[in-house]
Amino acid sequence: MKKSHLFYLTIIFIYLYVPIAVLGINAFNLNRYGLRWDGFTFKWFVAMVENPGLMEAARNSFIVAISSASLATILGALGAIGIYLYRFKGRFILRGSLLTMMMIPDIIFAIALLVLFLICGISLGFWSLLLAHTTFCLPFTVVTVLARLHGFDPYLLDAAKDLGASESQVLRRIIIPLLLPALIASWLLCFTLSLDDVIVSSFVTGPSFDVLPLKIFSMVKVGVKPEVNALATIMVLISIVLVVISQYLIKERKQ
Amino acid sequence: MRSKTRNAIITLISLWVIVFGGVPLLLLLITSFLKQHPDDFLSLSFSLKSYYQLVDPVYGEVMFRSVRQAGLTTLLCLIVGYPFAWITCRLQSRYRLAVLILMMIPFLTNSLIRTYAVRILLGTNGLINRSLLFLGLVDTPIKIMYTDLAVTLGLVYLMLPFMVLPLYANLEKFDYRLVEVSRDLGAGPIYTFRTVVWPLTLPGIIAGCIMVFVPTMGLFYVATLLGGARDLLVGNLIHQQFLISRNWPQGSALSVVLILMMILMLGFYGLVLLRLTKRREVV
């Protein structure tokens, strides 16, 4: 690697990671405002756990992330299998619509769903969040699972059918086991997408169901909150672990 | 081959896409042509008022500033991201994966938390100001927070991975030998870039710009947390129209404009791809 190239990459990564690192250091800093290093402490983590509003929002966010990731993975896998296996009218339209959905900016998606929920009389809270998050995660699972399906040996399915396997047997015994890494990867991706979403959540949830991004937003609008540093550090760590695992699962199939 | 499984799968996924993808967007479009109702939020009568309002100086100015801000962000992301993607493609494969994962992590880290992190850094007592003071470059802390500069820095920080990943996907397919051939034939680096590299990587550049430009205008919380003028982005206006003023038709009209910009850029992207394939056929 050329020295100038290494230098450039380093500068960019400093730009990307220094703010996160400072946040992480401040989470353990006794000095409330992070003005200087006053010593190591777990105080802010304790403060975070003892903040009932924050904990409730965290619980809600995790429930929504787990349920929408599961629902999106099931739906997305079925959708990808449908698009891959069956030739039907509108197959390309379906695929195109899913790709378009992936590109629509969050804010447009958020208000479009808000309008739908209010017109249909769906109250804003857990269910509206679940539906919204599942929908914006769906294209990502379809794409991940389809990529894996295209890596399959096409004769595998024909062989199974020739040997007399029924369609549901093919699905259960061959497709799903082979898809497992892609399914886990897309579940993890959806989980992080859901947990990190700010824009959609701020439109489609109601006052009775507070979620983390909104709670954090209202806390940091007024100033520095060390509990938020602690919480942010935990969330960044969760994201890093999940990204690395899911990338590992996706890359492994290529070897 | 017809079976219950097949029909169930296709129906389920298509219905989901229609009900939660197509219908809401259609409702949004319809809402933008309705009138605001004092108690009911919406009255069912046709009106173009929300669109006339868009050229009104108040909205027009926000629109203009928002487009300018998003344009600047996109340009900076491109200037910073293009060499990054180029260098990454030239790396040995074992380093490449590591660099890409390092780029993916911020991409999937909570953007609100990252905005907050930028805010800590840029504040009067933040790392930037203290470093400048320490180095003796300034005598008193400079004001970065609550300026348009802070918003720009925050937006570039958030959106850079969205530019780099599509660029990388495109540059990865670029045959580097073309550059060598061009240089061997006596072309200078600038000429080679302009006539060989740029046209072939243009689809990636446009894809990256699409991924950055329109979404940037929706990031209302960045303007709220870092900005001086709180209505810097269209996203702030939409947020305000929907959640505070309850003027749904106005908010919907603003987002229809965003969708139109998106469609325009996608059309341009299609056009460039078409020209490129045609040119290849000629060669």
Interface residues (C-beta under 8 A of the other chain):
Chain A: M1 H5 Y8 L9 I12 F13 Y15 L16 Y17 V18 P19 I20 V22 L23 N26 Y33 G34 L35 L75 L78 G79 I81 G82 L85 Y86 F88 G90 L94 S97 L98 M101 M103 I104 P105 D106 I107 I108 F109 I111 A112 L113 L114 V115 L116 L118 I119 L131 A132 T134 T135 L138 E167 S168 L171 L189 T192 L193 L195 D196 V198 I199 S202 F203 P213 I216 F217 V220 K221 V224 V228 A232 M235 V236 S239 I240 L242 V243 V244 Q247 K251
Chain B: M1 S3 T5 R6 I9 I10 L12 I13 S14 W16 V17 F20 G21 G22 V23 P24 L25 L27 L28 T31 F41 V80 P83 F84 I87 T88 R90 L91 Q92 Y95 L97 V99 L100 I101 L102 M103 M104 I105 P106 L108 T109 N110 S111 L112 I113 R114 Y116 A117 V118 R119 I120 L121 N125 L127 Y157 L160 I210 M211 V214 P215 M217 G218 L219 F220 Y221 T224 L225 G235 I238 H239 F242 L243 W248 G251 S252 S255 L258 I259 M262 L266
